[in-house]
Amino acid sequence: MSEKNKIGARVKLIRENRKLSIEDVSERTNLSVEQISSIEDGSNKLTKVGKITPVVDFEHLEEVLVITKVKEIEDSPVLPGEE
């Protein structure tokens, strides 16, 4: 499954878990029903996916920072009108 399809599937899952129709999301986000459908099926031009490959010269590193705590964030975004 491509990254776009994964994103679309996640959007659809969140919408369905909240028992929202595409029309409900359309009204709350000001996106058209067609745009939301396109996002969900992965055929849109609204999302971009990229891969970042770090380039590091490990032989000449002087300092290394280590993340020891991770801030928890909410798993799914809050849609307008759901506050």
N, C-alpha and C positions, 0 to 999 in steps of 0.2 A: 504494500500500500504506500503510495507516495505521501510526502509530508502534507501536501494540500488536502489529500483525502483524509488524513489523520486529523487535521485541524477541523475540517468540515464535519467529520464524524463526532468529534468532541463537542462542537457547537450544537449539533443536533441532539446529542445525548443530554447536554445541559438543558436545552429547551424542553425536551420531552420529560425529563425528570421534574422540571418545574411545572409540568402540565400546561405549557404555553403552545399556542398555535403559531404558525409562521406569521399570521396576521397580527397576533398579539405583539410579537417581537418587532414586526414592521412598524407598528404604531409607536412603540417605545423607543425605537432607535432611529426613526426617520429614514430607514433603508427600505427599498421596495421589496415586495414579496419575491420578485424575481431575483433580486440581489441576494437575499437570504437563502433562497433555494439553491442558487449558484454556489454560494459559500459552502453549504452543506454537502453538495454533491462533488465539490472539489474542482469545478470547471470555471471558476471565477478568475478575474484578474485583480481582485481586491486584496489578496494575500500574497505575500512574497516569502519565499523560503530560501535560506542560504546556509552555507556551511562555513564556519570559521575555523581555519586551521592555524594554530599558533606557530610562530616560527621563533625558536629559542636556541641560542648557542649555549647549551648546558655546560660546556667546558670552561666558559668564561663568566659564569654567574658569580656575583659577589654576595648577594643577599637573596634570600628566599622568604616570601611571606606565606604563612599558612593560615587558612581560614579554620578557626576552631569553633565558631558558633554560627549557626545558620538561622536567619530570621524566618519564622513560619509565616506564610501568606495564605490567604483564602484560596481554596482549590478552584473556585469558579467565580467569575466576575459578577458584580451586582448590576443588573440592568436598571436603566432609569425607571423610576416609579416603584421600585422594589425596596427602597430604603426602609 
